[in-house]
């Protein structure tokens, strides 16, 4: 049976990586139960977290090496334009964090896939754009 394709938010990767999160096992299960799509923006955010909390390049390399198991989705200019439009529609402040979140949502929308995140605000916005959000 074919696995469902889903786009995961950075917070799922973080919880799956660090064992001290209460949702660690659940996040690991998500990464093995679905056909995972990682937008480039998620990889960059994840790298930022790793650099902040892991000071060993070899460990970061091993963690990042595991991401090769997943499909990587490039950011298109139309994703950025859609993200800017969505930020304006939702009266959000233009910031790096918001831009990343909305680029992520625009990619999920373009791919017409399900989405999974621990971010409650992002879930609400995703649903507003008819994005199927998988509940954790």
DSSP file (Angstrom, degrees, kcal/mol; ACC not computed):
  #  RESIDUE AA STRUCTURE BP1 BP2  ACC     N-H-->O    O-->H-N    N-H-->O    O-->H-N    TCO  KAPPA ALPHA  PHI   PSI    X-CA   Y-CA   Z-CA
    1    1 A X              0   0    0      0, 0.0     2,-0.2     0, 0.0     0, 0.0   0.000 360.0 360.0 360.0 137.0    0.0    0.0    0.0
    2    2 A X        -     0   0    0      1,-0.1     2,-0.2    33,-0.0    33,-0.0  -0.521 360.0-122.7 -77.6 138.7    1.3    3.4   -0.9
    3    3 A X        -     0   0    0     -2,-0.2     2,-0.2     1,-0.1    31,-0.1  -0.494  28.7-104.1 -78.6 148.8    2.0    5.9    1.9
    4    4 A X        -     0   0    0     29,-0.3    31,-2.7    -2,-0.2     2,-0.5  -0.520  33.6-124.6 -70.0 137.3    0.2    9.3    2.0
    5    5 A X  E     +a   35   0A   0     -2,-0.2   109,-1.1    29,-0.2     2,-0.3  -0.722  38.4 172.8 -83.9 128.1    2.5   12.2    0.9
    6    6 A X  E     -ab  36 114A   0     29,-2.2    31,-2.7    -2,-0.5     2,-0.5  -0.975  31.3-133.0-136.1 152.7    2.7   14.9    3.6
    7    7 A X  E     -ab  37 115A   0    107,-2.6   109,-2.0    -2,-0.3     2,-0.4  -0.893  27.2-152.8 -99.4 130.9    4.7   18.0    4.1
    8    8 A X  E     - b   0 116A   0     29,-1.4    31,-0.3    -2,-0.5   109,-0.2  -0.839   9.0-127.8-108.6 145.1    6.1   18.4    7.6
    9    9 A X    >>  -     0   0    0    107,-2.2     3,-1.4    -2,-0.4     4,-1.1  -0.421  31.8-105.1 -80.1 161.1    6.9   21.5    9.5
   10   10 A X  H 3> S+     0   0    0      1,-0.3     4,-2.4     2,-0.2     3,-0.2   0.849 116.5  65.6 -55.3 -38.2   10.3   22.1   11.1
   11   11 A X  H 3> S+     0   0    0      1,-0.2     4,-1.9     2,-0.2    -1,-0.3   0.764  97.2  55.2 -63.3 -23.7    8.9   21.4   14.6
   12   12 A X  H <> S+     0   0    0     -3,-1.4     4,-2.0   104,-0.2    -1,-0.2   0.916 109.1  46.8 -71.3 -43.7    8.2   17.8   13.6
   13   13 A X  H  X S+     0   0    0     -4,-1.1     4,-1.6    -3,-0.2    -2,-0.2   0.912 111.9  51.3 -62.3 -42.4   11.8   17.3   12.6
   14   14 A X  H  X S+     0   0    0     -4,-2.4     4,-2.2     1,-0.2     3,-0.3   0.933 111.4  46.4 -62.0 -46.8   13.1   18.9   15.8
   15   15 A X  H  < S+     0   0    0     -4,-1.9     6,-0.3     1,-0.2    -1,-0.2   0.857 112.2  51.2 -65.5 -34.5   10.9   16.8   18.0
   16   16 A X  H  < S+     0   0    0     -4,-2.0    -1,-0.2    11,-0.2    -2,-0.2   0.780 113.3  46.7 -71.2 -25.8   11.9   13.6   16.1
   17   17 A X  H  < S+     0   0    0     -4,-1.6     2,-0.6    -3,-0.3    -2,-0.2   0.878 105.2  58.7 -84.4 -41.4   15.6   14.5   16.5
   18   18 A X    ><  -     0   0    0     -4,-2.2     3,-1.5    -5,-0.2    -1,-0.2  -0.830  66.7-156.6-101.9 117.6   15.8   15.5   20.2
   19   19 A X  T 3  S+     0   0    0     -2,-0.6     5,-0.2     1,-0.3     6,-0.1   0.636  83.6  74.1 -67.4 -16.5   14.8   12.7   22.6
   20   20 A X  T 3  S+     0   0    0      4,-0.1     2,-0.3     3,-0.1    -1,-0.3   0.530  73.5  99.4 -80.4  -3.1   13.9   15.1   25.4
   21   21 A X  S X  S-     0   0    0     -3,-1.5     3,-1.6    -6,-0.3     4,-0.3  -0.640  74.8-136.9 -79.0 139.3   10.7   16.2   23.7
   22   22 A X  T 3  S+     0   0    0     -2,-0.3     3,-0.3     1,-0.3     4,-0.2   0.789 106.9  51.9 -65.5 -25.5    7.5   14.5   25.0
   23   23 A X  T 3> S+     0   0    0      1,-0.2     4,-2.5     2,-0.1    -1,-0.3   0.189  77.3 112.3 -93.8  16.5    6.4   14.1   21.4
   24   24 A X  H <> S+     0   0    0     -3,-1.6     4,-2.3     1,-0.2    -1,-0.2   0.937  79.2  40.8 -56.4 -53.9    9.7   12.5   20.3
   25   25 A X  H  > S+     0   0    0     -3,-0.3     4,-2.6    -4,-0.3    -1,-0.2   0.900 114.3  52.6 -66.3 -40.5    8.3    9.1   19.5
   26   26 A X  H  > S+     0   0    0     -4,-0.2     4,-1.9     1,-0.2    -1,-0.2   0.906 110.6  48.5 -60.4 -41.7    5.1   10.4   17.9
   27   27 A X  H  X S+     0   0    0     -4,-2.5     4,-2.0     2,-0.2    -2,-0.2   0.896 110.3  50.7 -66.8 -40.7    7.2   12.6   15.6
   28   28 A X  H  X S+     0   0    0     -4,-2.3     4,-1.1    -5,-0.2    -2,-0.2   0.914 108.7  52.6 -60.6 -42.6    9.5    9.7   14.7
   29   29 A X  H  X S+     0   0    0     -4,-2.6     4,-1.6     1,-0.2     3,-0.4   0.886 106.8  52.9 -61.2 -39.7    6.4    7.6   13.9
   30   30 A X  H  X S+     0   0    0     -4,-1.9     4,-1.3     1,-0.2     3,-0.3   0.932 106.7  52.5 -60.1 -46.0    5.2   10.4   11.6
   31   31 A X  H  < S+     0   0    0     -4,-2.0     5,-0.3     1,-0.2    -1,-0.2   0.725 117.2  38.4 -66.6 -20.9    8.5   10.4    9.7
   32   32 A X  H  < S+     0   0    0     -4,-1.1    -1,-0.2    -3,-0.4    -2,-0.2   0.611 112.6  55.4-102.2 -14.8    8.3    6.6    9.1
   33   33 A X  H  < S+     0   0    0     -4,-1.6   -29,-0.3    -3,-0.3     2,-0.3   0.648 107.1  45.6 -92.9 -16.3    4.5    6.3    8.5
   34   34 A X  S  < S-     0   0    0     -4,-1.3     2,-0.9    -5,-0.2   -29,-0.2  -0.771  87.2-104.7-124.1 166.0    4.2    8.8    5.6
   35   35 A X  E     -a    5   0A   0    -31,-2.7   -29,-2.2    -2,-0.3     2,-0.3  -0.843  52.3-144.0 -88.5 104.4    5.9    9.7    2.4
   36   36 A X  E     -a    6   0A   0     -2,-0.9    35,-2.3    -5,-0.3     2,-0.5  -0.528  19.0-166.1 -86.6 134.1    7.6   12.9    3.7
   37   37 A X  E     -ac   7  71A   0    -31,-2.7   -29,-1.4    -2,-0.3     2,-0.6  -0.978   5.5-165.3-114.9 127.0    8.1   16.0    1.6
   38   38 A X  E     - c   0  72A   0     33,-3.5    35,-2.2    -2,-0.5     2,-0.1  -0.935  11.2-145.6-114.1 109.9   10.5   18.6    3.0
   39   39 A X  E >>  - c   0  73A   0     -2,-0.6     4,-1.4   -31,-0.3     3,-1.4  -0.433  28.6-113.3 -65.1 148.4   10.4   22.1    1.5
   40   40 A X  H 3> S+     0   0    0     33,-2.5     4,-2.3     1,-0.3     5,-0.2   0.851 116.4  62.7 -50.8 -37.5   13.9   23.7    1.4
   41   41 A X  H 3> S+     0   0    0      1,-0.2     4,-2.2    32,-0.2    -1,-0.3   0.853 100.8  52.4 -61.0 -34.1   12.7   26.3    3.9
   42   42 A X  H <> S+     0   0    0     -3,-1.4     4,-2.7     2,-0.2    -1,-0.2   0.895 107.7  51.6 -67.6 -40.0   12.2   23.6    6.5
   43   43 A X  H  X S+     0   0    0     -4,-1.4     4,-2.6     2,-0.2    -2,-0.2   0.923 110.4  48.2 -63.4 -43.4   15.7   22.3    5.9
   44   44 A X  H  X S+     0   0    0     -4,-2.3     4,-1.9     2,-0.2    -2,-0.2   0.912 113.5  46.8 -64.0 -42.4   17.2   25.8    6.5
   45   45 A X  H  X S+     0   0    0     -4,-2.2     4,-1.9    -5,-0.2    -2,-0.2   0.925 112.3  50.6 -63.8 -43.1   15.1   26.3    9.6
   46   46 A X  H  X S+     0   0    0     -4,-2.7     4,-2.6     1,-0.2    -2,-0.2   0.902 108.0  52.5 -62.0 -42.8   16.1   22.9   10.9
   47   47 A X  H  X S+     0   0    0     -4,-2.6     4,-2.8     1,-0.2    -1,-0.2   0.900 106.3  54.8 -58.8 -40.9   19.8   23.6   10.3
   48   48 A X  H  X S+     0   0    0     -4,-1.9     4,-1.7     2,-0.2    -1,-0.2   0.903 109.4  46.5 -59.4 -42.6   19.4   26.8   12.3
   49   49 A X  H  X S+     0   0    0     -4,-1.9     4,-2.1     2,-0.2     5,-0.3   0.931 112.6  50.0 -65.7 -46.0   18.0   24.8   15.2
   50   50 A X  H  X S+     0   0    0     -4,-2.6     4,-3.0     1,-0.2    -2,-0.2   0.921 110.2  49.9 -59.7 -44.4   20.8   22.2   14.9
   51   51 A X  H  < S+     0   0    0     -4,-2.8    -1,-0.2     1,-0.2    -2,-0.2   0.866 111.9  49.7 -62.6 -35.7   23.5   24.9   14.8
   52   52 A X  H  < S+     0   0    0     -4,-1.7    -1,-0.2    -5,-0.2    -2,-0.2   0.858 125.1  25.0 -70.8 -35.3   22.0   26.5   17.9
   53   53 A X  H  < S+     0   0    0     -4,-2.1     2,-0.5     1,-0.2    -2,-0.2   0.599 116.8  56.2-110.5 -13.5   21.8   23.3   20.0
   54   54 A X     <  -     0   0    0     -4,-3.0    -1,-0.2    -5,-0.3     6,-0.0  -0.973  52.4-175.5-124.4 119.3   24.5   21.0   18.6
   55   55 A X        +     0   0    0     -2,-0.5     2,-0.5    -3,-0.1    -4,-0.1   0.139  59.1  91.6-102.3  23.3   28.0   22.2   18.5
   56   56 A X     >  -     0   0    0      1,-0.1     4,-2.2     2,-0.0     3,-0.4  -0.951  58.3-159.6-120.5 113.6   29.5   19.2   16.8
   57   57 A X  H  > S+     0   0    0     -2,-0.5     4,-2.7     1,-0.2     5,-0.2   0.853  92.7  56.9 -60.0 -37.2   29.7   19.3   13.0
   58   58 A X  H  > S+     0   0    0      2,-0.2     4,-2.1     1,-0.2    -1,-0.2   0.894 108.0  47.4 -63.5 -39.3   29.9   15.5   12.7
   59   59 A X  H  > S+     0   0    0     -3,-0.4     4,-2.4     2,-0.2    -2,-0.2   0.928 112.4  49.0 -66.3 -45.1   26.7   15.0   14.6
   60   60 A X  H  X S+     0   0    0     -4,-2.2     4,-2.9     1,-0.2     5,-0.3   0.913 109.7  53.1 -60.0 -42.3   24.9   17.7   12.5
   61   61 A X  H  X S+     0   0    0     -4,-2.7     4,-2.4     1,-0.2    -1,-0.2   0.917 109.2  48.4 -58.9 -44.7   26.2   15.9    9.3
   62   62 A X  H  X S+     0   0    0     -4,-2.1     4,-1.1     2,-0.2    -1,-0.2   0.911 113.4  47.3 -63.4 -42.3   24.8   12.6   10.5
   63   63 A X  H >X S+     0   0    0     -4,-2.4     3,-0.7     1,-0.2     4,-0.5   0.944 114.2  45.9 -64.6 -47.5   21.4   14.1   11.3
   64   64 A X  H >< S+     0   0    0     -4,-2.9     3,-1.4     1,-0.2     4,-0.3   0.855 103.9  63.7 -64.7 -35.0   21.3   16.0    8.0
   65   65 A X  H >< S+     0   0    0     -4,-2.4     3,-1.5     1,-0.3    -1,-0.2   0.851  95.3  60.6 -56.5 -35.3   22.4   12.8    6.1
   66   66 A X  H X< S+     0   0    0     -4,-1.1     3,-1.7    -3,-0.7    -1,-0.3   0.742  88.5  72.2 -64.7 -23.3   19.1   11.2    7.3
   67   67 A X  G X< S+     0   0    0     -3,-1.4     3,-1.9    -4,-0.5    -1,-0.3   0.665  76.5  79.6 -69.2 -14.0   17.1   13.9    5.4
   68   68 A X  G <  S+     0   0    0     -3,-1.5    -1,-0.3    -4,-0.3    -2,-0.2   0.649  78.8  71.2 -66.1 -13.0   18.1   12.2    2.2
   69   69 A X  G <  S+     0   0    0     -3,-1.7    -1,-0.3    -4,-0.1     2,-0.2   0.660  94.5  68.9 -72.5 -15.7   15.4    9.7    2.9
   70   70 A X  S <  S-     0   0    0     -3,-1.9     2,-0.4    -4,-0.1   -33,-0.2  -0.651  90.7-103.8-108.9 159.5   12.8   12.4    2.1
   71   71 A X  E     -c   37   0A   0    -35,-2.3   -33,-3.5    -2,-0.2     2,-0.5  -0.666  34.5-146.6 -78.1 131.0   11.7   14.2   -1.0
   72   72 A X  E     -c   38   0A   0     -2,-0.4     2,-0.5   -35,-0.2   -33,-0.2  -0.876   8.5-156.0-103.3 130.0   13.0   17.8   -1.0
   73   73 A X  E     -c   39   0A   0    -35,-2.2   -33,-2.5    -2,-0.5   -32,-0.2  -0.918  11.7-134.7-110.9 126.0   10.9   20.4   -2.6
   74   74 A X        -     0   0    0     -2,-0.5     2,-0.5   -35,-0.2   -35,-0.0  -0.346  21.0-112.5 -73.6 154.8   12.4   23.6   -4.0
   75   75 A X        -     0   0    0     -2,-0.1     2,-0.3   -36,-0.0    -1,-0.1  -0.779  32.2-156.5 -87.3 129.2   11.0   27.1   -3.4
   76   76 A X    >>  -     0   0    0     -2,-0.5     4,-1.5     1,-0.1     3,-0.9  -0.721  27.4-116.2-101.9 155.7    9.6   28.7   -6.5
   77   77 A X  H 3> S+     0   0    0     -2,-0.3     4,-2.5     1,-0.3     5,-0.2   0.877 117.9  58.8 -57.8 -37.3    9.2   32.4   -7.0
   78   78 A X  H 3> S+     0   0    0      1,-0.2     4,-2.3     2,-0.2    -1,-0.3   0.810 101.1  56.1 -64.5 -27.2    5.4   31.9   -7.2
   79   79 A X  H <> S+     0   0    0     -3,-0.9     4,-2.5     2,-0.2    -1,-0.2   0.909 108.3  46.7 -67.2 -41.7    5.6   30.4   -3.6
   80   80 A X  H  X S+     0   0    0     -4,-1.5     4,-2.5     2,-0.2    -2,-0.2   0.922 113.1  48.7 -65.9 -44.2    7.3   33.6   -2.4
   81   81 A X  H  X S+     0   0    0     -4,-2.5     4,-2.1     1,-0.2    -2,-0.2   0.919 113.0  47.5 -62.1 -43.3    4.7   35.8   -4.1
   82   82 A X  H  X S+     0   0    0     -4,-2.3     4,-2.6     2,-0.2    -1,-0.2   0.897 110.4  52.9 -63.7 -40.3    1.9   33.6   -2.7
   83   83 A X  H  X S+     0   0    0     -4,-2.5     4,-2.5     2,-0.2    -2,-0.2   0.922 108.7  49.0 -62.1 -44.6    3.4   33.8    0.8
   84   84 A X  H  X S+     0   0    0     -4,-2.5     4,-2.0     1,-0.2    -1,-0.2   0.901 111.6  49.9 -61.8 -40.9    3.6   37.6    0.7
   85   85 A X  H  X S+     0   0    0     -4,-2.1     4,-2.6     1,-0.2    -2,-0.2   0.919 111.5  48.6 -62.1 -44.2    0.0   37.7   -0.5
   86   86 A X  H  X S+     0   0    0     -4,-2.6     4,-1.8     2,-0.2    -2,-0.2   0.882 108.0  54.1 -66.3 -38.7   -1.0   35.4    2.4
   87   87 A X  H  <>S+     0   0    0     -4,-2.5     5,-2.5     1,-0.2    -1,-0.2   0.932 112.1  45.1 -59.6 -45.3    0.9   37.5    5.0
   88   88 A X  H ><5S+     0   0    0     -4,-2.0     3,-1.6     1,-0.2    -2,-0.2   0.926 111.1  52.4 -64.4 -45.9   -1.0   40.6    3.8
   89   89 A X  H 3<5S+     0   0    0     -4,-2.6    -1,-0.2     1,-0.3    -2,-0.2   0.809 113.3  44.9 -60.4 -30.6   -4.4   38.8    3.8
   90   90 A X  T 3<5S-     0   0    0     -4,-1.8    -1,-0.3    -5,-0.2    -2,-0.2   0.275 108.8-122.7 -99.4  10.5   -3.8   37.6    7.4
   91   91 A X  T < 5 +     0   0    0     -3,-1.6     2,-0.3     1,-0.2    -3,-0.2   0.862  56.7 157.7  51.0  41.8   -2.5   41.0    8.7
   92   92 A X      < -     0   0    0     -5,-2.5     2,-0.2    -6,-0.2    -1,-0.2  -0.663  47.7-104.0 -95.0 152.7    0.7   39.4    9.8
   93   93 A X        -     0   0    0     -2,-0.3     2,-0.9     1,-0.1     5,-0.1  -0.509  35.7-113.6 -71.2 139.2    3.9   41.3   10.3
   94   94 A X        +     0   0    0     -2,-0.2     2,-0.3     4,-0.1    -1,-0.1  -0.676  61.4 141.5 -77.0 108.6    6.5   40.8    7.6
   95   95 A X     >  -     0   0    0     -2,-0.9     4,-2.9     1,-0.1     5,-0.2  -0.921  65.3-105.9-142.1 164.7    9.3   39.0    9.4
   96   96 A X  H  > S+     0   0    0     -2,-0.3     4,-2.6     1,-0.2     5,-0.2   0.921 120.6  49.5 -59.8 -44.0   11.7   36.2    8.5
   97   97 A X  H  > S+     0   0    0      2,-0.2     4,-2.3     1,-0.2    -1,-0.2   0.931 113.7  44.4 -62.9 -47.4    9.8   33.7   10.7
   98   98 A X  H  > S+     0   0    0      2,-0.2     4,-2.7     1,-0.2     5,-0.2   0.909 112.4  52.5 -64.6 -41.2    6.4   34.7    9.1
   99   99 A X  H  X S+     0   0    0     -4,-2.9     4,-2.5     1,-0.2     5,-0.2   0.930 109.8  49.1 -60.4 -44.7    7.8   34.6    5.6
  100  100 A X  H  X S+     0   0    0     -4,-2.6     4,-2.3    -5,-0.2    -2,-0.2   0.931 112.1  48.8 -58.5 -46.7    9.2   31.1    6.2
  101  101 A X  H  X S+     0   0    0     -4,-2.3     4,-2.3     1,-0.2    -2,-0.2   0.913 114.3  44.5 -61.0 -44.0    5.9   29.9    7.6
  102  102 A X  H  X S+     0   0    0     -4,-2.7     4,-2.4     2,-0.2    -1,-0.2   0.813 110.2  53.8 -76.1 -29.0    3.9   31.3    4.7
  103  103 A X  H  X S+     0   0    0     -4,-2.5     4,-2.1    -5,-0.2    -1,-0.2   0.924 109.4  51.1 -64.0 -43.1    6.4   30.0    2.1
  104  104 A X  H  X S+     0   0    0     -4,-2.3     4,-2.3    -5,-0.2    -2,-0.2   0.942 111.6  46.2 -56.7 -49.7    5.9   26.6    3.7
  105  105 A X  H  X S+     0   0    0     -4,-2.3     4,-2.6     1,-0.2    -1,-0.2   0.885 109.7  53.8 -62.9 -38.6    2.1   26.9    3.4
  106  106 A X  H  X S+     0   0    0     -4,-2.4     4,-2.4     1,-0.2    -1,-0.2   0.871 109.3  49.0 -66.1 -34.2    2.3   28.1   -0.2
  107  107 A X  H  X S+     0   0    0     -4,-2.1     4,-2.6     2,-0.2     5,-0.2   0.915 110.3  50.1 -68.3 -42.9    4.3   25.1   -1.1
  108  108 A X  H  X>S+     0   0    0     -4,-2.3     5,-1.4     1,-0.2     4,-1.2   0.928 112.2  48.7 -59.7 -44.1    1.9   22.8    0.7
  109  109 A X  H  <5S+     0   0    0     -4,-2.6     3,-0.4     1,-0.2    -2,-0.2   0.928 111.4  49.0 -60.2 -47.4   -1.0   24.5   -1.2
  110  110 A X  H  <5S+     0   0    0     -4,-2.4    -1,-0.2     1,-0.2    -2,-0.2   0.891 114.5  44.8 -61.1 -41.2    0.9   24.1   -4.6
  111  111 A X  H  <5S-     0   0    0     -4,-2.6    -1,-0.2    -5,-0.1    -2,-0.2   0.651 100.4-138.0 -78.1 -15.2    1.6   20.5   -4.0
  112  112 A X  T  <5 +     0   0    0     -4,-1.2     2,-0.2    -3,-0.4    -3,-0.2   0.920  55.4 138.1  54.8  47.5   -2.0   19.8   -2.8
  113  113 A X      < -     0   0    0     -5,-1.4    19,-0.4     1,-0.1    -1,-0.2  -0.644  59.2 -93.6-112.3 170.6   -0.7   17.6    0.0
  114  114 A X  E     -b    6   0A   0   -109,-1.1  -107,-2.6    -2,-0.2     2,-0.3  -0.439  39.4-145.9 -78.0 162.6   -1.6   17.2    3.6
  115  115 A X  E     -bd   7 133A   0     17,-2.4    19,-2.9  -109,-0.2     2,-0.4  -0.967  10.6-163.9-135.0 144.9    0.4   19.1    6.2
  116  116 A X  E     +b    8   0A   0   -109,-2.0  -107,-2.2    -2,-0.3     2,-0.3  -0.996  21.5 146.3-136.1 132.6    1.5   18.4    9.8
  117  117 A X        -     0   0    0     17,-0.4    19,-0.2    -2,-0.4    -2,-0.0  -0.977  46.3-138.9-154.2 158.5    2.7   20.8   12.4
  118  118 A X  S    S+     0   0    0     -2,-0.3     2,-0.8    17,-0.1    -1,-0.0   0.448  76.7 105.6 -95.4  -4.5    2.7   21.4   16.1
  119  119 A X     >  -     0   0    0      1,-0.2     4,-2.0     2,-0.1     5,-0.1  -0.681  55.0-164.6 -83.7 108.1    2.1   25.2   15.6
  120  120 A X  H  > S+     0   0    0     -2,-0.8     4,-2.0     1,-0.2    -1,-0.2   0.870  87.8  51.2 -63.5 -39.4   -1.6   25.8   16.4
  121  121 A X  H  > S+     0   0    0      1,-0.2     4,-2.1     2,-0.2    -1,-0.2   0.913 110.1  49.7 -64.4 -42.3   -1.7   29.3   14.7
  122  122 A X  H  > S+     0   0    0      1,-0.2     4,-2.6     2,-0.2    -1,-0.2   0.869 107.5  55.1 -65.2 -36.4   -0.2   27.8   11.5
  123  123 A X  H  X S+     0   0    0     -4,-2.0     4,-2.4     2,-0.2    -1,-0.2   0.932 108.1  48.9 -59.9 -46.0   -2.8   25.0   11.6
  124  124 A X  H  X S+     0   0    0     -4,-2.0     4,-1.6     1,-0.2    -2,-0.2   0.914 113.2  46.2 -61.8 -43.6   -5.6   27.6   11.7
  125  125 A X  H  X S+     0   0    0     -4,-2.1     4,-1.0     2,-0.2    -1,-0.2   0.908 110.7  53.2 -66.7 -41.4   -4.2   29.6    8.8
  126  126 A X  H ><>S+     0   0    0     -4,-2.6     5,-2.4     1,-0.2     3,-0.9   0.925 108.4  49.9 -58.6 -45.3   -3.6   26.4    6.8
  127  127 A X  H ><5S+     0   0    0     -4,-2.4     3,-1.9     1,-0.3    -1,-0.2   0.850 102.0  62.1 -63.8 -34.0   -7.2   25.4    7.2
  128  128 A X  H 3<5S+     0   0    0     -4,-1.6    -1,-0.3     1,-0.3    -2,-0.2   0.818 106.3  46.7 -59.3 -30.7   -8.3   28.8    6.1
  129  129 A X  T <<5S-     0   0    0     -4,-1.0    -1,-0.3    -3,-0.9    -2,-0.2   0.100 122.7-107.2 -99.3  20.8   -6.7   28.0    2.8
  130  130 A X  T < 5 +     0   0    0     -3,-1.9     2,-0.5     1,-0.2    -3,-0.2   0.778  66.2 155.1  59.6  30.8   -8.3   24.6    2.6
  131  131 A X      < -     0   0    0     -5,-2.4     2,-0.6    -6,-0.1    -1,-0.2  -0.771  48.4-120.4 -86.2 129.9   -5.0   22.8    3.3
  132  132 A X        -     0   0    0     -2,-0.5   -17,-2.4   -19,-0.4     2,-0.6  -0.597  29.8-161.5 -73.5 118.4   -5.6   19.4    4.9
  133  133 A X  B     -d  115   0A   0     -2,-0.6     2,-0.4   -19,-0.2   -17,-0.2  -0.901  10.1-140.2-105.1 122.4   -4.0   19.4    8.3
  134  134 A X        -     0   0    0    -19,-2.9   -17,-0.4    -2,-0.6     2,-0.2  -0.671  21.6-127.9 -80.6 131.0   -3.3   16.1    9.9
  135  135 A X              0   0    0     -2,-0.4   -17,-0.1     1,-0.1    -1,-0.0  -0.556 360.0 360.0 -81.6 143.2   -3.9   16.1   13.6
  136  136 A X              0   0    0     -2,-0.2    -1,-0.1   -19,-0.2    -2,-0.0   0.421 360.0 360.0 -90.4 360.0   -1.2   14.9   16.0
